[in-house]
Amino acid sequence: MKNHSLYVKFNVLIVGTIFICGILIASLLLYTTSTEMEHGLDKSGAEIAESISAIISNYILVDNRFAITEQLMHTQSSNQQIRYIIVSHPNGQILASTFTNGIPDGLPVTRMPQAGIPIDTMTFDSNEGYIREVLCPIEDGLVGYFRIGLREKPMMQLMRRRFMEMIMFISLICILASWLATRYARNFLKPIQNISIAVRQLGHGNYHVRVPVETTDDVGRLAQAFNRMTDRLYAKDRENFRLVAALKEKEKMRMWLINQLFSAREDERRRISRELHDETSQSMVSMLAYLRLISDRSTDDESKELVHGVQNLTRETLEGLRHLAVTLHPPLLDDLGLIVAIEKYLDTYRCTQPHIHTSFTAQGDFSQVTHPISLLCYRMLQESLTNIVRHSRADTVSISVTVTDTKLTMFIEDNGIGFSEDTMEKARLDNHLGIVSMRERTSLLNGTFHIHSISDVGTRITIILPVAVKGEEGGLADGETN
């Protein structure tokens, strides 16, 4: 019934209730009628026994069995309900009866009354059907007893006919009730069906749907409430649409500002790296040349020793400046690509951090990787290795970069002490923006950034970037390829 319509449920409820009530009433009437008919048969049997008792008693006393039988046959022929009449002695022995072919199967040969019951009645299932037998005493049982068998078959046929008539009458009432219920349900359930259809349309986002209000009862008030609700939902939907549009615009502006910030930082790094390499480093080389001239022209050993010290200090400073220039913006990344730049950076990293074993693997065709993606991967590697040195206490780091036709995947994994989610959230609240910056830079190129860390086990950073960068002609790509 769960999947049937309201019409069917309403009809089943009305018709089913009427049918069940009709069956119960018919059964009650059948039971009452049956009881009344049994009482009528018992009363009829007692009256028959009383009417022939005075005549039969005299014949019994003189043992005139012929007269007894003749009287019994006459009484039976005058009443169609009587199947048989038996006259028995006080000891139960049959004195006379209307049977000509013997007692039918199912009837007792002898029967004695129950103590304290003046008229004893019983129903027997014989080979001729049910027979209601009334046992009446003759002269209080001193002379004998009448056993009068009354047919129940006519009574049962009548009751069965009445019952079938009642069932037909109930069926007609159910058909009429179904017709009336359908007509009433069509008018009663139509507003509810309209509301149901409107709710489904509302679920699909149609906030313009309305339910016609045709009555002022509870269903009409429900329809009015539904219409008011849809009006408010439509207003809320428009407001949400406006807020979402404003939020998207703000998010677009935020991403643009972040993009400009990263672009400006990369431009500044490139400029400083170029100045360090082209101007400051050249000046330091010139200083070394002048110091060599001074050393060659100096005759004093103490002066030469001082000049050699200044030369060594200048060389160390020059190496530091070159390392700083490469760190700020690696020229190999622009000239030879991502893999060479990473390998060169790892060589330097291994020299400065000899206690950390570093492994690197690369797979795929990196010729299709654009400069913005290469620069982002390089910066991610720099930031990750710096964090490993500062916080992880790791002695093993593995880096892998894989390129397919659609995406670039980078894994950076260490065996350090790791950290919990609470630690990362606290770092974010304390304005430690390393991971936040990595995540933002990845999102600018429509990539995904995931960090998984287990305390005392290690940390794994996963970066996935689409190879075909969306908006590559503008945004971060513009700022970083100048």
C-alpha positions in Angstrom: 0.0 0.0 0.0 3.0 2.3 0.4 3.3 2.9 -3.3 -0.4 3.3 -4.1 -2.1 6.6 -4.7 -4.3 8.4 -2.2 -7.4 7.5 -4.2 -6.7 3.8 -3.7 -5.8 4.2 -0.1 -8.9 6.3 0.6 -11.2 3.7 -1.2 -9.6 0.8 0.6 -10.1 2.6 3.9 -13.8 3.4 3.3 -14.8 0.2 1.5 -12.7 -2.0 3.7 -14.2 -0.5 6.8 -17.8 -0.9 5.4 -17.1 -4.5 4.3 -15.6 -5.6 7.6 -18.4 -4.0 9.6 -20.9 -5.6 7.3 -19.3 -9.0 7.7 -19.2 -8.6 11.4 -22.9 -7.5 11.5 -23.9 -10.4 9.2 -22.0 -12.9 11.4 -23.6 -11.5 14.5 -27.1 -11.7 12.9 -26.3 -15.2 11.7 -25.3 -16.2 15.2 -28.3 -14.6 16.7 -30.7 -16.1 14.2 -29.2 -19.5 14.6 -29.6 -19.3 18.3 -33.1 -18.1 18.0 -34.0 -20.9 15.6 -32.5 -23.5 17.9 -34.6 -22.1 20.7 -37.6 -22.2 18.4 -36.9 -25.9 17.5 -36.5 -26.7 21.2 -39.8 -25.0 22.0 -41.5 -26.7 19.0 -40.3 -30.1 20.1 -41.5 -29.5 23.7 -44.9 -28.4 22.4 -45.2 -31.5 20.2 -44.2 -33.7 23.1 -46.8 -32.0 25.4 -49.6 -32.3 22.8 -49.2 -36.1 22.3 -48.1 -36.9 25.8 -51.6 -37.4 27.2 -52.6 -39.7 24.3 -49.4 -41.7 24.2 -49.1 -42.2 28.0 -52.3 -44.3 28.1 -51.1 -46.5 25.2 -47.8 -46.9 26.9 -49.4 -48.1 30.1 -51.5 -50.8 28.2 -48.5 -51.6 25.9 -50.4 -50.8 22.7 -47.4 -50.3 20.4 -49.5 -50.2 17.3 -51.6 -47.3 18.5 -48.4 -45.6 19.7 -46.7 -46.0 16.3 -49.8 -44.8 14.5 -50.1 -41.7 16.6 -46.4 -41.0 16.1 -46.7 -41.4 12.3 -49.7 -39.1 12.3 -47.9 -36.4 14.3 -44.8 -36.7 12.0 -46.9 -36.4 8.8 -48.6 -33.3 10.1 -45.3 -31.4 10.8 -42.5 -31.2 8.2 -39.9 -30.2 10.7 -40.2 -33.6 12.5 -37.7 -36.2 11.2 -38.5 -38.8 13.7 -40.2 -39.5 17.1 -39.0 -42.2 19.5 -40.8 -43.3 22.6 -38.6 -45.0 25.1 -39.1 -46.7 28.5 -37.8 -45.0 31.6 -34.7 -47.3 31.3 -34.0 -45.9 27.8 -35.2 -48.9 25.8 -37.0 -48.0 22.6 -40.7 -48.8 22.8 -41.8 -47.3 19.4 -40.5 -45.0 16.7 -41.3 -43.6 13.3 -38.3 -45.3 11.7 -39.1 -48.0 9.1 -35.5 -48.8 8.0 -33.7 -48.5 11.3 -32.1 -45.6 13.2 -29.8 -43.5 10.9 -26.1 -43.5 11.5 -24.9 -41.0 14.0 -28.0 -41.2 16.3 -27.7 -43.0 19.6 -29.9 -46.1 20.1 -30.6 -45.2 23.7 -30.4 -41.8 25.4 -31.1 -40.9 29.0 -31.8 -37.3 30.2 -29.2 -35.4 32.2 -29.9 -34.9 35.8 -31.8 -31.7 36.7 -32.6 -30.8 33.1 -36.4 -31.1 32.4 -36.0 -30.8 28.6 -32.7 -32.0 27.2 -31.7 -31.0 23.7 -28.7 -32.1 21.6 -27.6 -31.8 18.0 -26.4 -35.0 16.2 -24.5 -35.2 12.9 -26.2 -38.1 11.2 -25.9 -39.4 7.7 -29.0 -37.3 6.9 -27.5 -34.1 8.1 -27.7 -32.3 11.4 -30.7 -33.2 13.6 -31.8 -31.4 16.7 -33.2 -33.9 19.1 -35.4 -32.8 22.0 -35.7 -35.3 25.0 -39.0 -34.7 26.9 -40.2 -36.7 29.9 -43.7 -38.4 29.9 -45.4 -37.9 33.2 -42.1 -36.7 34.7 -40.3 -39.7 33.3 -42.3 -42.2 35.2 -44.0 -43.5 32.0 -41.0 -42.9 29.6 -39.5 -40.3 27.3 -40.1 -38.7 23.9 -37.1 -38.3 21.6 -38.3 -35.9 18.9 -35.8 -35.3 16.1 -36.2 -32.0 14.2 -34.5 -31.3 10.9 -31.9 -28.4 10.9 -31.3 -28.6 7.2 -34.2 -26.3 6.2 -33.2 -23.9 8.9 -29.5 -24.0 7.7 -30.6 -23.5 4.1 -32.7 -20.5 5.1 -29.9 -19.1 7.1 -27.4 -19.6 4.3 -29.8 -17.9 1.9 -30.3 -15.0 4.2 -26.5 -14.8 4.7 -25.8 -14.7 1.0 -28.5 -12.1 0.5 -26.8 -10.0 3.2 -23.4 -10.5 1.6 -24.8 -9.3 -1.7 -26.4 -6.4 0.0 -23.1 -5.5 1.7 -21.3 -5.8 -1.7 -23.8 -3.4 -3.3 -23.3 -1.0 -0.4 -19.5 -1.3 -0.8 -19.8 -0.6 -4.6 -21.9 2.4 -3.8 -19.5 3.5 -1.0 -16.6 3.1 -3.4 -18.3 5.3 -6.0 -19.2 7.9 -3.4 -15.7 7.7 -1.8 -14.1 8.2 -5.2 -16.2 11.3 -6.0 -15.6 12.7 -2.5 -11.9 11.8 -2.6 -11.4 13.5 -5.9 -12.7 16.7 -4.4 -11.0 16.2 -1.0 -7.6 14.9 -2.2 -7.2 17.1 -5.3 -5.7 20.0 -3.2 -3.4 17.6 -1.4 -2.3 16.2 -4.8 -1.7 19.7 -6.0 0.5 20.4 -3.0 2.3 17.1 -3.6 3.1 18.1 -7.2 4.1 21.6 -6.1 6.5 20.1 -3.5 8.2 18.0 -6.1 8.6 21.0 -8.4 9.9 22.9 -5.4 12.4 20.2 -4.8 13.7 20.7 -8.4 14.2 24.4 -7.7 11.0 25.9 -9.1 10.3 28.6 -6.6 7.5 30.1 -8.8 5.2 27.2 -8.2 1.8 28.0 -6.6 -1.0 25.9 -5.2 -4.6 27.2 -6.0 -6.6 27.9 -2.8 -10.1 26.7 -3.4 -11.4 26.2 0.2 -11.1 27.9 3.6 -10.7 24.7 5.6 -7.5 23.1 6.9 -6.4 22.1 3.4 -7.0 25.6 2.1 -5.0 27.1 4.9 -2.3 24.5 4.2 -2.2 25.7 0.6 -2.0 29.3 1.7 0.9 28.5 4.1 2.7 26.6 1.2 2.4 29.6 -1.1 3.8 31.9 1.6 6.6 29.5 2.1 7.5 29.4 -1.6 7.4 33.2 -1.6 9.9 33.3 1.2 12.0 30.6 -0.4 12.1 32.5 -3.6 13.2 35.6 -1.8 15.9 33.6 0.1 17.0 32.0 -3.1 17.5 35.4 -4.8 19.3 36.7 -1.8 21.5 33.5 -1.7 22.2 33.9 -5.4 23.2 37.5 -4.8 25.4 36.6 -1.9 27.0 33.7 -3.8 27.7 36.0 -6.7 29.3 38.6 -4.4 31.3 35.8 -2.7 32.6 34.5 -6.0 33.5 38.1 -7.0 35.4 38.5 -3.7 37.0 35.1 -4.1 38.1 36.1 -7.6 39.5 39.4 -6.3 41.2 37.5 -3.4 42.8 35.1 -5.8 43.8 37.9 -8.1 45.5 39.8 -5.1 47.2 36.6 -4.0 48.4 36.1 -7.6 49.7 39.6 -7.8 51.4 39.1 -4.4 53.2 36.0 -5.6 54.0 37.5 -8.9 55.4 40.6 -7.3 57.5 38.5 -4.9 58.8 36.4 -7.8 59.6 39.5 -9.8 61.4 41.0 -6.8 63.4 37.8 -6.3 64.3 37.7 -10.0 65.4 41.4 -9.9 67.4 40.9 -6.7 69.0 37.7 -8.1 69.9 39.5 -11.3 71.4 42.4 -9.5 73.4 40.1 -7.2 74.6 38.2 -10.2 75.2 41.0 -12.6 76.2 43.9 -10.5 77.2 42.9 -7.0 79.0 39.7 -8.1 80.9 41.6 -10.8 81.9 44.2 -8.3 83.2 41.5 -6.0 85.2 40.0 -8.9 86.7 43.4 -9.6 87.6 43.7 -5.9 89.4 40.4 -6.1 91.3 41.6 -9.2 92.4 44.8 -7.4 93.4 42.8 -4.3 95.6 40.6 -6.5 97.3 43.7 -8.0 97.9 45.0 -4.5 99.2 41.7 -3.4 101.6 41.5 -6.4 103.0 45.0 -5.8 103.3 44.7 -2.1 106.8 44.0 -0.7 105.9 43.8 2.9 105.0 40.2 4.0 102.6 41.5 6.7 100.7 43.5 4.1 100.6 40.5 1.7 99.1 38.4 4.5 96.4 41.0 5.2 95.6 41.2 1.5 95.3 37.4 1.2 92.9 37.4 4.2 90.8 40.1 2.5 90.9 38.0 -0.7 89.6 34.9 1.0 86.9 36.8 2.8 85.8 38.3 -0.5 85.8 34.9 -2.2 83.6 33.5 0.5 81.3 36.5 0.3 81.1 36.1 -3.5 80.2 32.4 -3.1 77.5 33.3 -0.6 76.1 36.0 -3.0 76.0 33.5 -5.9 74.3 30.9 -3.7 71.8 33.5 -2.5 71.1 34.6 -6.1 70.5 31.0 -7.2 68.2 30.5 -4.2 66.2 33.6 -5.0 65.7 32.6 -8.6 67.5 29.6 -10.2 68.6 30.5 -13.7 68.8 26.7 -14.5 65.0 26.6 -14.1 64.6 29.0 -17.0 67.4 27.5 -19.1 67.4 23.8 -18.5 64.0 23.0 -16.9 62.6 21.6 -13.7 64.5 18.4 -13.3 68.0 19.9 -13.7 67.1 22.8 -11.3 65.8 20.3 -8.7 68.9 18.1 -9.0 71.2 21.1 -8.7 69.3 22.4 -5.7 69.5 18.9 -4.0 73.3 18.8 -4.6 73.6 22.0 -2.7 71.1 20.8 0.0 73.2 17.6 0.5 76.3 19.6 1.0 74.7 21.9 3.6 72.7 19.0 5.3 75.0 16.0 5.1 73.1 14.2 7.9 69.9 13.9 5.8 69.9 11.2 3.1 68.0 12.6 0.1 66.7 10.6 -2.9 65.0 11.9 -6.0 63.1 10.2 -8.9 61.4 11.6 -11.9 59.2 9.9 -14.5 57.5 11.3 -17.6 57.9 13.8 -20.4 58.7 17.2 -18.7 58.9 19.1 -21.9 55.2 19.7 -21.7 55.4 21.2 -18.2 54.9 25.0 -18.3 57.1 27.5 -16.5 54.5 28.4 -13.9 54.1 24.7 -12.9 57.9 24.2 -12.9 58.4 27.3 -10.7 55.6 26.2 -8.3 57.2 22.7 -7.9 60.6 24.3 -7.3 59.2 26.6 -4.6 57.3 23.8 -3.0 60.4 21.7 -2.8 62.4 24.6 -1.3 59.7 25.3 1.3 59.3 21.6 2.2 63.0 20.9 2.6 63.4 24.1 4.7 60.6 22.9 7.0 62.1 19.5 7.2 65.4 21.0 8.4 63.7 23.3 10.9 61.0 21.0 12.4 61.0 17.3 11.4 64.3 15.9 12.8 64.3 13.6 9.8 67.4 11.8 8.5 65.7 10.5 5.2 63.8 12.5 2.6 62.4 11.1 -0.7 61.2 13.2 -3.6 59.4 11.9 -6.6 57.9 13.8 -9.6 55.7 12.1 -12.2 54.2 13.6 -15.3 51.3 12.1 -17.3 49.3 13.5 -20.2 47.0 15.3 -17.9 48.7 16.0 -14.6 51.9 16.4 -12.6 52.2 14.7 -9.2 54.9 15.5 -6.7 55.5 13.5 -3.4 57.8 14.8 -0.7 58.1 12.3 2.2 60.3 12.3 5.3 60.7 10.0 8.4 60.6 12.8 11.0 58.6 13.3 14.1 55.5 14.4 12.2 52.8 16.5 13.8 49.1 16.4 14.6 46.1 18.4 13.2 46.0 20.5 16.3 49.7 21.4 15.8 49.1 22.5 12.2 46.0 24.5 13.2 48.0 26.2 16.0 50.7 27.1 13.5 48.2 28.6 11.2 46.7 30.7 14.0 50.2 31.8 15.0 50.7 33.1 11.4 53.1 30.4 10.4 52.1 30.7 6.8 54.4 28.2 5.1 51.8 25.5 4.6 49.0 28.1 3.9 51.2 29.7 1.3 51.8 26.3 -0.4 48.1 25.5 -0.4 47.2 28.9 -1.9 49.9 28.7 -4.6 48.6 25.3 -5.6 45.0 26.4 -5.8 46.1 29.3 -8.1 47.1 26.7 -10.7 43.9 24.7 -10.1 45.8 22.0 -8.3 45.4 20.1 -5.1 47.6 20.1 -2.0 47.4 17.5 0.7 49.6 16.9 3.7 49.4 13.7 5.8 51.4 13.4 9.0 51.6 10.9 11.8 53.4 11.6 15.0 56.8 9.8 15.3 56.3 8.3 11.8 56.8 11.1 9.3 55.1 13.5 6.9 54.0 13.1 3.3 53.1 16.0 1.1 51.2 15.4 -2.2 50.9 18.0 -4.9 48.8 17.4 -8.0 48.7 20.0 -10.8 47.0 19.8 -14.2 49.5 19.9 -17.0 47.3 22.2 -19.1 47.1 25.2 -16.8 43.8 27.0 -16.9 44.4 30.7 -17.5 48.0 30.1 -18.3 48.0 33.2 -20.5 47.2 35.4 -17.5 47.3 35.5 -13.7 50.2 33.8 -12.1 51.8 32.8 -15.4 52.0 36.4 -16.6 53.6 37.6 -13.4 56.1 34.8 -13.3 57.3 34.7 -16.9 58.2 38.3 -17.3 
